[in-house]
Amino acid sequence: VDYLVNRRDVATNAFSVARDWRFENDAVAAYVSDTFSLLNDKLKVTPGVRYEQIDSYRRDNKNGQEGTNTTRDWLPGVDIGYQANDALFLFANFHKSLRPVQFTQVTYGGENLAAERAKNYEAGVRLSPTRNVDTALTAFRFDFDNKLEYVSAEGAFRNLGEARHQGIEAELGWRPAGVRGLEFKTAYTYVDTEQLSGQFEGNELPLAPHHQVNLQTNYRSGAWNWNVNGLYQSAAFSNGANTVAENASGSVGKIPSYSVWNAQVTHDFSWNSTKMKAGLAINNLFDRDYYFRGVDFSQGLMPAPGRAALLTLQMDM
């Protein structure tokens, strides 16, 4: 990947090359897994292991500086599911995960950064007490090692050390018996995070809101489908230092909570025996103002798009 940024001074019309970077990435992965069925197929156990090998290279063509980053790891995991009866399903899983160092992180952190690793645990239950109601409750925990985050005080990415990410997720789906094709869905997620080592020990992890709520209504009648969905996300810190006040550039400071609604309608039809779908979507239905904070190369306030309408046409070939 070549990353070239040119600059022209509007006052003097002088032209210069701001960035001229080249990135290369060679990745190899292999995995093996198998499913074992027990207790008359009610219990299924799926162990597996994955091997990751990643070699990254970067060069700054302006000054000739070069750097490499290498990652090697075995990633085991196991999934367990038990179908107690037609209405009740229990599950649990464990997986070791790997997040390689990204090009941006190497550029703003150096070649000595280590890949972020985590041990992921999950357990839960899915219950359908009636034909028209589906529920699910899941508890999860992620134990990170070498957690990679942007440290605004240094203007660089750093391995912050150990961190914990845990919470619960609850889901509910309801299909009213009296209205065929109508479905309501809601999901709530609570997340608690903590940095367990390093200079920000005891702080929350950045970009990790405590609360998230998803609401969705879907109605299908014949070839028509209507959908309205909403999202609420609570406030979150933007850096490991948990800085609350915003700085002059907007690169740090707490990210306020926000909510946004979207709507969509689609219609299925055929044209010359070809299946097609036309749609109209309106994102940010109520034109709410909210923003994020950029990381990577574009730091500062990143405003979310305002109300936007999209026309779509899909054709099955």
Secondary structure in CASP SS format (residue, H / E / C, confidence):
PFRMAT SS
TARGET T0000
AUTHOR 0000-0000-0000
METHOD secondary structure of the structure
MODEL  1
V C 1.00
D E 1.00
Y E 1.00
L E 1.00
V E 1.00
N E 1.00
R E 1.00
R E 1.00
D C 1.00
V C 1.00
A C 1.00
T C 1.00
N C 1.00
A C 1.00
F E 1.00
S E 1.00
V E 1.00
A E 1.00
R E 1.00
D E 1.00
W E 1.00
R E 1.00
F E 1.00
E E 1.00
N E 1.00
D E 1.00
A E 1.00
V E 1.00
A E 1.00
A E 1.00
Y E 1.00
V E 1.00
S E 1.00
D C 1.00
T C 1.00
F E 1.00
S E 1.00
L E 1.00
L C 1.00
N C 1.00
D C 1.00
K C 1.00
L E 1.00
K E 1.00
V E 1.00
T E 1.00
P E 1.00
G E 1.00
V E 1.00
R E 1.00
Y E 1.00
E E 1.00
Q E 1.00
I E 1.00
D E 1.00
S E 1.00
Y E 1.00
R E 1.00
R E 1.00
D E 1.00
N C 1.00
K C 1.00
N C 1.00
G C 1.00
Q C 1.00
E E 1.00
G E 1.00
T E 1.00
N E 1.00
T E 1.00
T E 1.00
R E 1.00
D E 1.00
W E 1.00
L E 1.00
P E 1.00
G E 1.00
V E 1.00
D E 1.00
I E 1.00
G E 1.00
Y E 1.00
Q E 1.00
A C 1.00
N C 1.00
D C 1.00
A C 1.00
L E 1.00
F E 1.00
L E 1.00
F E 1.00
A E 1.00
N E 1.00
F E 1.00
H E 1.00
K E 1.00
S E 1.00
L E 1.00
R E 1.00
P C 1.00
V C 1.00
Q C 1.00
F H 1.00
T H 1.00
Q H 1.00
V H 1.00
T H 1.00
Y C 1.00
G C 1.00
G C 1.00
E C 1.00
N C 1.00
L C 1.00
A C 1.00
A C 1.00
E E 1.00
R E 1.00
A E 1.00
K E 1.00
N E 1.00
Y E 1.00
E E 1.00
A E 1.00
G E 1.00
V E 1.00
R E 1.00
L E 1.00
S E 1.00
P E 1.00
T E 1.00
R C 1.00
N C 1.00
V E 1.00
D E 1.00
T E 1.00
A E 1.00
L E 1.00
T E 1.00
A E 1.00
F E 1.00
R E 1.00
F E 1.00
D E 1.00
F E 1.00
D E 1.00
N C 1.00
K C 1.00
L E 1.00
E E 1.00
Y E 1.00
V E 1.00
S C 1.00
A C 1.00
E C 1.00
G C 1.00
A E 1.00
F E 1.00
R E 1.00
N E 1.00
L C 1.00
G C 1.00
E C 1.00
A E 1.00
R E 1.00
H E 1.00
Q E 1.00
G E 1.00
I E 1.00
E E 1.00
A E 1.00
E E 1.00
L E 1.00
G E 1.00
W E 1.00
R C 1.00
P C 1.00
A C 1.00
G C 1.00
V C 1.00
R C 1.00
G C 1.00
L E 1.00
E E 1.00
F E 1.00
K E 1.00
T E 1.00
A E 1.00
Y E 1.00
T E 1.00
Y E 1.00
V E 1.00
D E 1.00
T E 1.00
E E 1.00
Q E 1.00
L C 1.00
S C 1.00
G C 1.00
Q C 1.00
F C 1.00
E C 1.00
G C 1.00
N C 1.00
E C 1.00
L C 1.00
P C 1.00
L C 1.00
A C 1.00
P C 1.00
H C 1.00
H E 1.00
Q E 1.00
V E 1.00
N E 1.00
L E 1.00
Q E 1.00
T E 1.00
N E 1.00
Y E 1.00
R E 1.00
S E 1.00
G C 1.00
A C 1.00
W E 1.00
N E 1.00
W E 1.00
N E 1.00
V E 1.00
N E 1.00
G E 1.00
L E 1.00
Y E 1.00
Q E 1.00
S C 1.00
A C 1.00
A E 1.00
F C 1.00
S C 1.00
N C 1.00
G C 1.00
A C 1.00
N C 1.00
T C 1.00
V C 1.00
A C 1.00
E C 1.00
N C 1.00
A C 1.00
S C 1.00
G C 1.00
S C 1.00
V C 1.00
G C 1.00
K C 1.00
I E 1.00
P C 1.00
S C 1.00
Y E 1.00
S E 1.00
V E 1.00
W E 1.00
N E 1.00
A E 1.00
Q E 1.00
V E 1.00
T E 1.00
H E 1.00
D E 1.00
F E 1.00
S E 1.00
W E 1.00
N C 1.00
S C 1.00
T E 1.00
K E 1.00
M E 1.00
K E 1.00
A E 1.00
G E 1.00
L E 1.00
A E 1.00
I E 1.00
N E 1.00
N C 1.00
L C 1.00
F C 1.00
D C 1.00
R C 1.00
D C 1.00
Y C 1.00
Y E 1.00
F E 1.00
R E 1.00
G E 1.00
V C 1.00
D C 1.00
F C 1.00
S C 1.00
Q C 1.00
G E 1.00
L E 1.00
M E 1.00
P E 1.00
A C 1.00
P C 1.00
G C 1.00
R C 1.00
A E 1.00
A E 1.00
L E 1.00
L E 1.00
T E 1.00
L E 1.00
Q E 1.00
M E 1.00
D C 1.00
M C 1.00
END
